[in-house]
Amino acid sequence: MAVIRYFGQIAEATGCTKEQISLVNSDLKELLQTLNEQYGLERFQKNIAVNQVIVNPEDAYTIQDTDEIVLLPPFAGG
């Protein structure tokens, strides 16, 4: 099962910081659409990381059961 982690306002909106879901043949875009429908996350700006690498959610990526997907609020570097 893939693990999804939420931080900041996104965690507040979902009511949790982590959940596991089975994603058979799903891609990242489908997952984000499902999460938007379930939690209303489209209202938040967010960065998406898959296995600790920031990704473009528009890029094609098939999710594996071993993946860790993280939804992060925007952050500034320094």
Stockholm file with secondary structure:
# STOCKHOLM 1.0

chainA/1-78         MAVIRYFGQIAEATGCTKEQISLVNSDLKELLQTLNEQYGLERFQKNIAVNQVIVNPEDAYTIQDTDEIVLLPPFAGG
#=GR chainA/1-78 SS CEEEEECHHHHHHHTCSEEEECCTTCBHHHHHHHHHHHHCGGGSCCEEEETTEEECTTSCCBCCTTCEEEEECCCCCC
#=GC SS_cons        CEEEEECHHHHHHHTCSEEEECCTTCBHHHHHHHHHHHHCGGGSCCEEEETTEEECTTSCCBCCTTCEEEEECCCCCC
//
